[in-house]
C-alpha cells in the first residue's frame, strides 16, 4: 500500500447499544444517569456505525467512547467490522490498559497494516518511564511515580460547600493514552490515542435568573462552587495533556525528528474560554502542540488549512459561558514535523488532506429511524501518503 487514511471518532456510549443488542442489558434500563436505548435504537445505531465506517474507509481508526473490555470489543469488531483487526494487548488483563470507567479507546486497522507494518500497542510502563524522565528535580521524580503526579486544586468543604484554599492532590490519567506503534520500511511510526475525561463534572450548571447580569451570576455561592469544580476538572485535564506532551518531548530527546501522530477526543471542560480568560488555564491543544519557539517539536494540525465553517466536531451549548460558539472542535489529529514537507519520515501529510467527515456523517444520520443518533461527535480524518523521494 502507498499510504493510508487515518480517522478518529468518538462513538458516544457504543457500549450501551452493543450490550442491548447482545442481550447483556435490558432495553430501556438505567445505569447511573444513563438510560439504555430500545432494541430498535441500539440496532439502528450499530448499523449506522458500520455504514459510516464503511463509507469513510479508514485504514487506521481510533474509536473513543468504545467498549470497556478487550474480549467484548473483540466480539463487536468480529461481528460488525469484519474488515478490521482490533489492536489489543493479547493475553494481558484489563489492568494493562490503565483505563478507568466504561468509555475505552481502541485502535482498529486494516489487516495489511497489522500484519505488514507489525502494528502493536506500546507497553504503558514504557510511557511512564519516559514521562518521569522529563521532571528535572529528584523531588519531582519521587512524586511522579507509577503514573501519578501532584497538582494544586481548590478545595470545597463537603458540609458547608464553601470554596477554600488550594491543596496538593495526586492525579493520574483517567484514561491512559494508548500508543499504536507501526514499522514503516524500517522507520518507527507512533499514533498516540487520547481521550481526555469528559467536559461534564457531575452536576448541572446553575440556572441564571431572568435578566441576571454576569457579575451578579458569578458572585453567587452556588456558581462559585460550580466554578471551583470546573477549575478542578480543567486543571486535571491540563496536567493529563501536559503528561502527553512530556512523552512527546522525551521521544525528541531520543531522535531528532520522530514520526508521531496524536489523535483523539480532547475535552476541555465547561467554560473553556471563561477559564482561560479569568484563571489563565491554557488551551489544551496548545499544551499538546508545544512551544512554537521550539519549532521542530511543534505539532501541525491536520485541519489547519480547513475553513472555519467546517472545523468543528460537536455542537454543544456551554451554559456556563453562553456566548461561546456552540460548534466546537473537540476531536483532533496533529503530527510532528517529520511528517511534513520539511521532514524525513517515509510518510508525509500533504496540505489539504485533513477534514471533518460532515457529509458522510449527515448522510448516514439522515437514514436513521427517529430518536436514533449514531454519535454526537463527527469523525476527523487525514490522508497520509508515502514520501515519493526520501531526503
WOSUL-V6192 format. One record per residue. N is the residue number from 1. RES is the residue in one letter. SS is DSSP state (@ for helix, = for strand, . for the rest). OMEGA is omega in whole degrees, -180 to 180 (none if undefined). NEAR is the number of other C-alpha atoms within 12 Angstrom. Layout:
N&RES&SS&OMEGA&NEAR / N&RES&SS&OMEGA&NEAR
This chain:
1&X&.&-174&17 / 2&X&.&-177&18 / 3&X&=&-180&25 / 4&X&=&173&27 / 5&X&=&-178&32 / 6&X&=&-177&44 / 7&X&=&170&45 / 8&X&=&-177&51 / 9&X&=&173&48 / 10&X&=&-170&41 / 11&X&.&-180&39 / 12&X&.&175&32 / 13&X&.&175&35 / 14&X&@&-176&42 / 15&X&@&-177&37 / 16&X&@&180&38 / 17&X&@&-177&42 / 18&X&@&-178&40 / 19&X&@&174&31 / 20&X&@&-178&29 / 21&X&@&-179&29 / 22&X&@&-179&20 / 23&X&.&-179&20 / 24&X&.&176&16 / 25&X&.&-179&22 / 26&X&.&175&21 / 27&X&.&177&25 / 28&X&.&179&21 / 29&X&.&-178&20 / 30&X&=&170&15 / 31&X&=&-174&16 / 32&X&.&179&9 / 33&X&.&-180&9 / 34&X&=&171&16 / 35&X&=&-180&18 / 36&X&.&177&28 / 37&X&.&172&33 / 38&X&.&179&26 / 39&X&@&-179&25 / 40&X&@&179&23 / 41&X&@&-180&27 / 42&X&@&-178&36 / 43&X&@&178&29 / 44&X&@&177&31 / 45&X&@&-179&38 / 46&X&@&177&40 / 47&X&@&178&30 / 48&X&@&177&33 / 49&X&@&180&39 / 50&X&@&-179&28 / 51&X&@&-177&24 / 52&X&@&179&34 / 53&X&@&178&40 / 54&X&@&-178&22 / 55&X&@&177&20 / 56&X&@&175&32 / 57&X&.&177&29 / 58&X&.&173&34 / 59&X&.&174&34 / 60&X&=&-174&44 / 61&X&=&171&43 / 62&X&=&176&46 / 63&X&=&173&45 / 64&X&=&-170&44 / 65&X&=&-180&37 / 66&X&=&-167&39 / 67&X&.&-170&35 / 68&X&.&178&32 / 69&X&.&-178&31 / 70&X&@&-178&28 / 71&X&@&-179&20 / 72&X&@&177&24 / 73&X&@&176&34 / 74&X&@&177&27 / 75&X&@&178&21 / 76&X&@&-179&32 / 77&X&@&-179&31 / 78&X&@&-179&17 / 79&X&@&-170&20 / 80&X&@&-175&26 / 81&X&.&-173&29 / 82&X&.&179&19 / 83&X&.&-175&24 / 84&X&=&175&31 / 85&X&=&177&31 / 86&X&=&176&40 / 87&X&=&-177&37 / 88&X&.&177&34 / 89&X&.&-169&27 / 90&X&.&176&16 / 91&X&.&-179&12 / 92&X&.&-179&15 / 93&X&.&179&14 / 94&X&@&-177&21 / 95&X&@&-178&19 / 96&X&@&-180&23 / 97&X&@&179&33 / 98&X&.&179&29 / 99&X&=&178&32 / 100&X&.&173&24 / 101&X&.&-174&23 / 102&X&.&-179&24 / 103&X&.&-177&31 / 104&X&=&175&41 / 105&X&=&-177&49 / 106&X&=&169&51 / 107&X&=&171&47 / 108&X&=&178&42 / 109&X&=&168&40 / 110&X&=&-176&30 / 111&X&@&-176&22 / 112&X&@&176&22 / 113&X&@&-178&34 / 114&X&@&-174&27 / 115&X&@&-176&18 / 116&X&@&-176&17 / 117&X&.&175&27 / 118&X&.&-176&24 / 119&X&.&179&32 / 120&X&=&180&31 / 121&X&=&175&32 / 122&X&.&175&28 / 123&X&.&-177&24 / 124&X&@&175&27 / 125&X&@&176&23 / 126&X&@&177&20 / 127&X&@&-176&33 / 128&X&@&177&31 / 129&X&@&-179&23 / 130&X&@&-177&30 / 131&X&@&178&34 / 132&X&@&-177&31 / 133&X&@&-177&28 / 134&X&@&-178&26 / 135&X&.&-170&24 / 136&X&.&-176&14 / 137&X&.&178&12 / 138&X&@&179&13 / 139&X&@&-179&13 / 140&X&@&179&18 / 141&X&@&179&22 / 142&X&@&-178&17 / 143&X&@&179&23 / 144&X&.&-172&29 / 145&X&=&177&24 / 146&X&.&176&22 / 147&X&.&178&33 / 148&X&=&173&27 / 149&X&=&-176&28 / 150&X&=&176&25 / 151&X&=&-180&27 / 152&X&=&-175&21 / 153&X&=&173&25 / 154&X&=&-178&28 / 155&X&=&-179&25 / 156&X&=&180&25 / 157&X&.&-175&15 / 158&X&.&-179&10 / 159&X&.&-176&7 / 160&X&.&-176&12 / 161&X&.&-179&18 / 162&X&.&179&21 / 163&X&=&-177&26 / 164&X&=&-178&17 / 165&X&=&177&13 / 166&X&=&174&17 / 167&X&=&176&15 / 168&X&=&179&17 / 169&X&=&176&19 / 170&X&=&179&20 / 171&X&=&176&28 / 172&X&.&178&33 / 173&X&.&171&34 / 174&X&.&173&28 / 175&X&=&-177&37 / 176&X&.&177&37 / 177&X&.&177&46 / 178&X&=&-175&43 / 179&X&=&174&37 / 180&X&=&-180&39 / 181&X&=&179&30 / 182&X&=&177&32 / 183&X&=&-179&23 / 184&X&=&180&28 / 185&X&.&177&19 / 186&X&.&178&13 / 187&X&=&-180&22 / 188&X&=&177&27 / 189&X&=&-179&36 / 190&X&=&177&37 / 191&X&=&-179&39 / 192&X&=&178&42 / 193&X&=&-175&43 / 194&X&=&169&47 / 195&X&=&179&42 / 196&X&.&-172&47 / 197&X&.&-170&40 / 198&X&.&176&27 / 199&X&.&179&32 / 200&X&.&-173&26 / 201&X&.&173&25 / 202&X&.&176&16 / 203&X&.&-177&17 / 204&X&.&174&20 / 205&X&.&178&27 / 206&X&.&-178&20 / 207&X&.&176&20 / 208&X&.&173&22 / 209&X&.&-179&12 / 210&X&.&178&9 / 211&X&.&-180&10 / 212&X&.&-180&13 / 213&X&.&-179&12 / 214&X&@&-178&18 / 215&X&@&-180&12 / 216&X&@&-179&16 / 217&X&@&-176&23 / 218&X&@&178&25 / 219&X&@&-179&16 / 220&X&.&-179&21 / 221&X&@&-178&18 / 222&X&@&178&24 / 223&X&@&178&28 / 224&X&@&177&26 / 225&X&@&179&29 / 226&X&@&179&34 / 227&X&@&178&37 / 228&X&@&178&31 / 229&X&@&177&34 / 230&X&@&177&38 / 231&X&@&177&37 / 232&X&@&-178&35 / 233&X&@&-178&35 / 234&X&@&178&41 / 235&X&@&178&40 / 236&X&@&179&38 / 237&X&@&-179&42 / 238&X&@&179&37 / 239&X&@&176&38 / 240&X&@&177&38 / 241&X&@&179&42 / 242&X&@&178&31 / 243&X&@&175&39 / 244&X&@&179&44 / 245&X&@&177&36 / 246&X&@&178&30 / 247&X&@&-179&38 / 248&X&@&-180&40 / 249&X&@&177&35 / 250&X&@&176&26 / 251&X&@&176&28 / 252&X&@&175&25 / 253&X&@&-177&18 / 254&X&@&177&14 / 255&X&.&-172&18 / 256&X&.&-176&19 / 257&X&.&178&31 / 258&X&.&179&34 / 259&X&=&-174&38 / 260&X&=&167&43 / 261&X&=&173&46 / 262&X&=&-175&42 / 263&X&=&176&49 / 264&X&=&-176&47 / 265&X&=&-176&47 / 266&X&.&178&42 / 267&X&.&-177&37 / 268&X&.&175&42 / 269&X&.&180&40 / 270&X&.&177&37 / 271&X&.&-173&37 / 272&X&@&-177&42 / 273&X&@&179&25 / 274&X&@&-179&28 / 275&X&@&178&28 / 276&X&@&-180&23 / 277&X&@&-168&13 / 278&X&@&-178&14 / 279&X&@&178&19 / 280&X&.&175&16 / 281&X&.&-170&28 / 282&X&.&173&28 / 283&X&.&-173&30 / 284&X&@&-180&36 / 285&X&@&175&37 / 286&X&@&176&24 / 287&X&@&-176&27 / 288&X&@&-177&41 / 289&X&@&178&37 / 290&X&.&-176&33 / 291&X&.&-178&17 / 292&X&.&178&15 / 293&X&.&171&10 / 294&X&.&-165&14 / 295&X&@&-177&16 / 296&X&@&179&28 / 297&X&@&180&34 / 298&X&.&-179&32 / 299&X&.&177&38 / 300&X&=&-178&37 / 301&X&=&-179&37 / 302&X&.&-178&38 / 303&X&.&-177&33 / 304&X&.&-177&26 / 305&X&.&177&18 / 306&X&.&179&21 / 307&X&.&178&14 / 308&X&@&-177&16 / 309&X&@&-175&16 / 310&X&@&-173&23 / 311&X&.&175&30 / 312&X&.&-179&29 / 313&X&.&-177&36 / 314&X&=&171&31 / 315&X&=&-173&18 / 316&X&.&177&27 / 317&X&.&-179&19 / 318&X&.&-176&27 / 319&X&@&177&23 / 320&X&@&-179&30 / 321&X&@&-172&29 / 322&X&.&178&19 / 323&X&.&-179&16 / 324&X&.&177&18 / 325&X&.&-174&20 / 326&X&.&-179&19 / 327&X&=&-166&22 / 328&X&=&175&30 / 329&X&.&178&35 / 330&X&.&-174&39 / 331&X&=&-168&44 / 332&X&=&165&49 / 333&X&=&176&46 / 334&X&=&-174&43 / 335&X&=&-176&42 / 336&X&.&-178&44 / 337&X&@&179&33 / 338&X&@&-175&36 / 339&X&@&178&38 / 340&X&.&180&33 / 341&X&.&-180&23 / 342&X&.&-173&21 / 343&X&.&-179&26 / 344&X&.&178&25 / 345&X&.&173&35 / 346&X&.&180&31 / 347&X&=&-180&42 / 348&X&=&173&37 / 349&X&.&179&41 / 350&X&.&177&28 / 351&X&.&175&21 / 352&X&.&-175&18 / 353&X&.&179&27 / 354&X&=&177&32 / 355&X&=&167&37 / 356&X&=&-173&41 / 357&X&.&-177&34 / 358&X&@&-172&25 / 359&X&@&-180&18 / 360&X&@&-179&26 / 361&X&@&-179&31 / 362&X&@&-179&24 / 363&X&@&178&18 / 364&X&@&-180&30 / 365&X&@&-179&28 / 366&X&@&-178&18 / 367&X&.&-178&20 / 368&X&.&173&26 / 369&X&.&178&19 / 370&X&.&177&13 / 371&X&.&177&17 / 372&X&.&-179&26 / 373&X&.&176&32 / 374&X&.&179&41 / 375&X&.&175&34 / 376&X&.&175&28 / 377&X&.&175&37 / 378&X&.&-179&45 / 379&X&.&174&48 / 380&X&=&-178&46 / 381&X&=&171&41 / 382&X&=&177&40 / 383&X&=&-179&31 / 384&X&=&-177&33 / 385&X&=&169&25 / 386&X&=&180&24 / 387&X&.&-173&24 / 388&X&.&-179&16 / 389&X&.&179&13 / 390&X&.&180&16 / 391&X&.&none&13
